[in-house]
Amino acid sequence: MSPKLTKTIIGAVVAIALAAAVSYGLISQQTADQIQTQANQTLQNDQGSLGPGSNQPPPAPSNTIPQAPGQPGASPQPPAPVPRQ
């Protein structure tokens, strides 16, 4: 597979994943736009590294994506107190 086709496929997968994340309310549209811009720049600047013989590991993902409040996995909150009668 040519490097250009590989980059195109990666870009499409990133775009679809970001669209799904925005659709489910996991990230904001602004965050998705920032991630998409960064991915596009990385793919453009990464000329030739996807070709044969490239042994560079992919960069580690950063955990800068904020979670929507109230979503599963968000910081735990104590249970609401039980009303006393």
Order of alpha helices (4+ residues) and beta strands (2+ residues): alpha-alpha
